[in-house]
Amino acid sequence: MKIISEFTNEIFEKMSALDKECVGTEGWSAASFREQSQSTGGIVLAAYCGDELAGLIAGFTASDTGEILTLSVAPQYRRQGIARKLMEAFLAEVPGDTENIALEVRQSNTAAISLYESFGFEKAGVRKRFYSDPEEDAAVMIKKLRM
């Protein structure tokens, strides 16, 4: 597996298709991935197994905070450590003066919650009806990087 941070329009399209496969209609468009990768503080990474897109992560940092906005792993690559490698790579890109990283996750996604907890994220609250299709609350999780 290799992780890349340089993308073509074709890769952005594949990232969008994977994100939508994993999260449904709320998945990001190719333009959203492109914009995030080009924005100041934007972090977009993709994991490849051979020539196949296996997973992705996107987020940003701004001032002293950051957020993971999406993390998706193709179904055939789940439970193989790809999400963990993407999280490690994302956190390695976070500037040293960042105080905390936040994310939202479906409350029913216990596998993702366990992964985030293993990185030191703690539940900090709930966003009611954050997700649609199906409608569900999101757990807000935060990792404190500096005290």
C-alpha positions in Angstrom: 0.0 0.0 0.0 1.2 3.5 -0.8 -0.3 6.9 0.3 -0.3 9.7 -2.2 -1.0 13.4 -1.9 -0.7 14.5 -5.5 -3.8 14.0 -7.7 -5.1 14.1 -11.2 -8.7 14.9 -12.2 -9.1 11.2 -12.8 -8.1 10.4 -9.2 -10.4 13.1 -7.9 -13.2 11.4 -9.8 -12.3 8.0 -8.3 -12.1 9.5 -4.8 -15.6 11.0 -5.2 -17.0 7.6 -6.4 -15.4 5.8 -3.4 -16.7 8.4 -0.9 -20.2 8.1 -2.3 -20.0 4.3 -2.3 -19.1 4.4 1.4 -21.2 7.3 2.8 -24.0 7.5 0.2 -25.4 10.7 -1.3 -23.5 12.8 1.3 -20.2 11.8 -0.3 -17.9 14.4 -1.7 -17.8 15.5 -5.3 -14.5 15.4 -7.3 -14.6 19.2 -7.1 -14.8 19.2 -3.3 -11.7 16.9 -3.1 -9.9 19.2 -5.6 -10.8 22.3 -3.7 -9.8 20.8 -0.3 -6.4 19.6 -1.6 -5.7 23.1 -3.0 -6.9 25.1 0.0 -4.5 26.6 2.6 -4.3 24.0 5.4 -6.1 21.4 3.4 -5.0 17.8 3.8 -6.1 15.2 1.3 -4.5 11.7 1.1 -5.3 8.6 -0.9 -4.3 5.0 -0.2 -3.5 2.7 -3.1 -3.1 -1.0 -3.2 -1.4 -1.6 -6.5 -3.3 0.5 -9.1 -6.6 0.5 -7.1 -7.8 3.3 -4.8 -8.3 1.6 -1.5 -9.1 4.5 0.8 -9.0 8.3 1.4 -9.0 10.9 4.0 -9.6 14.7 3.8 -9.6 17.5 6.3 -7.9 20.7 7.2 -6.1 22.7 9.8 -6.7 26.4 10.4 -5.1 28.5 13.2 -4.8 26.1 16.2 -7.5 23.6 15.2 -8.2 21.0 12.6 -10.9 18.7 11.4 -11.2 15.4 9.6 -14.0 15.8 7.2 -14.2 12.4 5.5 -12.5 9.0 5.7 -13.5 6.2 3.4 -12.1 2.7 2.7 -13.4 0.5 -0.1 -15.4 -2.4 1.2 -12.9 -5.0 -0.2 -10.0 -3.3 1.7 -11.7 -2.9 5.1 -10.1 -4.5 8.2 -6.7 -4.4 6.6 -5.2 -1.4 8.4 -5.8 1.1 5.6 -7.9 3.5 7.7 -5.2 3.3 10.5 -2.5 4.2 7.9 -4.5 7.0 6.6 -5.1 8.4 10.1 -1.4 8.1 10.9 -0.5 9.9 7.6 -3.1 12.7 8.2 -1.9 13.3 11.8 1.7 13.4 10.6 0.7 16.3 8.2 -0.9 18.4 11.0 1.3 21.4 12.0 2.9 21.3 15.4 1.0 24.3 16.7 -2.4 22.6 16.2 -4.1 22.2 19.6 -6.9 19.8 18.6 -8.5 17.8 15.8 -12.3 17.2 15.6 -14.5 14.9 13.5 -18.0 13.7 13.3 -19.0 10.0 13.0 -22.3 8.2 12.8 -23.1 7.0 16.3 -23.8 3.5 14.8 -20.3 3.2 13.2 -18.7 1.4 16.1 -15.7 0.2 14.0 -14.8 3.8 13.2 -15.4 5.0 16.7 -13.1 2.3 18.0 -10.4 3.4 15.5 -10.7 7.0 16.5 -10.6 6.2 20.2 -7.4 4.2 19.6 -5.9 7.5 18.3 -6.9 9.3 21.4 -10.1 10.9 20.2 -12.8 11.3 22.9 -16.5 11.9 22.5 -17.2 15.5 23.1 -20.9 15.8 22.1 -23.6 14.9 19.6 -24.9 16.7 16.5 -28.6 15.8 16.2 -29.8 14.5 12.8 -26.4 15.4 11.3 -26.6 12.6 8.7 -29.4 11.8 6.3 -30.0 8.7 4.2 -30.5 7.3 6.8 -31.1 10.0 9.3 -28.8 9.6 12.3 -27.0 11.6 15.0 -23.3 12.2 14.8 -20.9 11.7 17.7 -18.5 14.7 17.8 -15.0 13.5 18.7 -11.9 15.5 19.6 -8.3 14.7 20.0 -6.3 17.1 22.1 -2.8 17.4 20.6 -1.5 20.1 23.1 -2.7 21.1 26.5 
